[in-house]
Amino acid sequence: MTSTKPARVLVTYSTAAGSTAGIAERIAQVLAAAGCTVQCLPASAVPDVEGVDALVVGSAVHDMAWLAPSADVLRRAALSGPPAVWCFSVGGVRPHGRLTRALAALEVRRVGQQFPVDLRVRDHRLFGGVVELADVPLWGRLFFRMIGGKAGDRRDWAAVEAWATGIADSLTESGHLPSTGTR
């Protein structure tokens, strides 16, 4: 009987107001429950990306771009990183209607174009975050409402957990986690 060593996964993130941190922590919880050895850290605290089997990197999105610490982690991963990389972005709009899905797809494309060319990303997903409009000017609040945006917690926890479960399934298929037959 061969023993399977648990996958070592680093989940890292850059957050502006805490939404992305919460999503990263939930992803880490799902991966740990699936049998991975998981470390969850802010991107600014990641010393290196070597020695892990998988890397999950997320960032808040501002002006269709990631925050600098997460972009830096991806640059370092392109040079010496793990064999498996997944990315997630957290934006203000939860993709649920036709217009918001189109805007989300545009945002994912634009952010993905900024990823290092030589980095193979297995998946890049956009999740809604927590939206506070108190400091947004009136024209910004009106535009946000016109595109279907709503203030409040727009995180879809079921979607986050399903995505993280898919990562665990991929690690199982690659031999990093034992197959339990329960997923």
C-alpha positions as CSV (number, residue, x, y, z in Angstrom):
1,M,0.0,0.0,0.0
2,T,1.4,3.4,-1.0
3,S,0.8,6.4,1.2
4,T,0.0,9.7,-0.5
5,K,1.7,12.7,0.9
6,P,-0.8,15.6,1.4
7,A,-0.5,18.4,-1.1
8,R,1.2,21.5,0.3
9,V,-0.8,24.5,-0.8
10,L,-0.1,28.1,-0.3
11,V,-3.2,30.4,-0.4
12,T,-2.2,34.0,-0.6
13,Y,-4.1,37.2,-1.2
14,S,-4.1,41.0,-1.4
15,T,-7.1,42.7,0.1
16,A,-8.2,46.3,0.2
17,A,-11.0,46.1,2.8
18,G,-11.1,42.5,3.9
19,S,-13.3,40.7,1.3
20,T,-10.5,39.0,-0.4
21,A,-9.0,37.8,2.9
22,G,-12.3,36.2,3.9
23,I,-12.5,34.4,0.5
24,A,-8.9,33.2,0.8
25,E,-9.5,31.9,4.3
26,R,-12.6,30.0,3.1
27,I,-10.7,28.5,0.2
28,A,-7.9,27.4,2.7
29,Q,-10.5,25.8,5.0
30,V,-12.0,23.8,2.1
31,L,-8.6,22.6,1.0
32,A,-7.5,21.7,4.5
33,A,-10.8,19.7,5.0
34,A,-9.9,17.8,1.8
35,G,-6.6,16.8,3.2
36,C,-4.2,19.4,2.0
37,T,-1.5,21.0,4.2
38,V,-2.5,24.6,3.8
39,Q,-0.9,27.9,4.7
40,C,-2.9,31.1,4.1
41,L,-1.0,34.4,4.1
42,P,-1.3,37.9,2.9
43,A,0.8,38.2,-0.3
44,S,3.0,40.9,1.3
45,A,4.1,38.3,3.8
46,V,5.0,35.5,1.4
47,P,8.8,35.1,1.5
48,D,9.0,32.7,-1.5
49,V,6.7,30.3,-3.4
50,E,9.1,27.3,-3.6
51,G,8.4,24.1,-1.9
52,V,4.6,24.0,-2.4
53,D,2.6,21.7,-4.7
54,A,0.0,24.3,-5.5
55,L,-0.4,28.0,-5.2
56,V,-3.8,29.8,-5.0
57,V,-3.4,33.6,-5.4
58,G,-6.1,36.1,-5.1
59,S,-6.5,39.9,-5.2
60,A,-9.0,42.7,-4.9
61,V,-9.4,44.3,-8.3
62,H,-9.1,48.0,-8.6
63,D,-9.3,49.6,-12.1
64,M,-9.2,46.2,-13.7
65,A,-5.9,45.4,-12.1
66,W,-4.6,43.3,-9.2
67,L,-3.0,44.9,-6.1
68,A,0.8,44.9,-6.3
69,P,1.6,42.3,-3.7
70,S,-0.4,39.5,-5.4
71,A,1.0,40.5,-8.9
72,D,4.5,40.2,-7.4
73,V,3.7,36.7,-6.1
74,L,2.7,35.7,-9.6
75,R,5.9,37.1,-11.1
76,R,7.9,35.1,-8.6
77,A,5.8,32.0,-9.3
78,A,6.6,32.4,-13.0
79,L,10.3,32.2,-12.2
80,S,10.4,29.3,-9.8
81,G,6.9,28.5,-8.8
82,P,4.8,25.4,-8.1
83,P,3.5,23.1,-10.8
84,A,-0.2,24.1,-10.2
85,V,-1.4,27.7,-9.9
86,W,-5.0,28.9,-9.5
87,C,-6.0,32.6,-9.3
88,F,-9.1,34.4,-8.1
89,S,-10.1,38.1,-8.3
90,V,-12.5,39.9,-6.0
91,G,-14.6,42.7,-7.6
92,G,-17.5,44.8,-6.7
93,V,-20.0,43.1,-8.9
94,R,-21.2,39.6,-8.3
95,P,-21.7,38.0,-11.8
96,H,-25.3,37.0,-11.8
97,G,-27.2,38.7,-14.7
98,R,-26.3,39.1,-18.3
99,L,-24.7,42.5,-18.0
100,T,-22.8,41.7,-14.8
101,R,-21.6,38.4,-16.3
102,A,-20.3,40.3,-19.3
103,L,-18.5,42.8,-17.1
104,A,-17.1,40.0,-15.0
105,A,-15.7,38.3,-18.1
106,L,-14.2,41.5,-19.3
107,E,-12.5,42.0,-15.9
108,V,-11.2,38.5,-15.8
109,R,-9.7,38.9,-19.3
110,R,-8.1,42.2,-18.5
111,V,-6.7,41.0,-15.2
112,G,-5.5,37.8,-16.8
113,Q,-3.7,39.7,-19.6
114,Q,-1.5,41.2,-16.8
115,F,-0.4,37.8,-15.5
116,P,3.1,36.7,-16.5
117,V,3.1,35.2,-20.0
118,D,5.1,32.2,-19.0
119,L,2.9,31.3,-16.0
120,R,0.4,28.5,-16.6
121,V,-2.7,29.3,-14.6
122,R,-5.2,26.4,-14.3
123,D,-8.2,28.7,-13.6
124,H,-8.9,32.3,-12.9
125,R,-12.2,33.0,-11.2
126,L,-14.0,36.3,-10.2
127,F,-16.0,36.5,-7.0
128,G,-18.0,39.4,-5.7
129,G,-16.8,41.1,-2.6
130,V,-18.2,43.4,0.0
131,V,-19.2,46.7,-1.5
132,E,-19.4,49.9,0.6
133,L,-20.6,53.0,-1.3
134,A,-20.5,55.6,1.5
135,D,-17.4,57.2,0.2
136,V,-18.3,56.9,-3.5
137,P,-19.4,60.0,-5.3
138,L,-23.1,60.2,-6.5
139,W,-22.2,59.6,-10.1
140,G,-20.2,56.4,-9.1
141,R,-23.1,55.1,-7.0
142,L,-25.6,55.8,-9.9
143,F,-23.3,54.0,-12.4
144,F,-22.8,51.1,-10.1
145,R,-26.6,50.7,-9.7
146,M,-27.2,51.0,-13.4
147,I,-25.0,48.0,-14.1
148,G,-26.8,45.9,-11.6
149,G,-24.5,46.4,-8.6
150,K,-25.7,46.5,-5.1
151,A,-24.0,47.5,-1.9
152,G,-23.4,45.0,0.8
153,D,-21.7,41.6,1.1
154,R,-21.8,40.2,-2.5
155,R,-19.7,37.1,-1.7
156,D,-21.2,33.9,-3.0
157,W,-19.9,31.4,-0.4
158,A,-21.3,28.3,-2.2
159,A,-19.4,29.4,-5.4
160,V,-16.2,29.9,-3.5
161,E,-16.5,26.5,-1.8
162,A,-17.3,24.7,-5.1
163,W,-14.3,26.3,-6.7
164,A,-12.0,25.3,-3.8
165,T,-13.5,21.8,-4.0
166,G,-12.6,21.7,-7.7
167,I,-9.0,22.6,-6.8
168,A,-8.9,19.7,-4.2
169,D,-10.4,17.4,-6.9
170,S,-7.6,18.4,-9.3
171,L,-5.0,17.7,-6.6
172,T,-6.5,14.3,-6.0
173,E,-6.4,13.5,-9.7
174,S,-2.8,14.5,-9.9
175,G,-2.0,12.1,-7.0
176,H,-1.4,14.7,-4.3
177,L,-4.4,13.7,-2.2
178,P,-5.9,10.3,-1.6
179,S,-9.1,9.6,-3.4
180,T,-11.9,9.2,-0.8
181,G,-14.8,8.7,-3.2
182,T,-16.8,11.3,-1.3
183,R,-16.4,14.3,-3.5
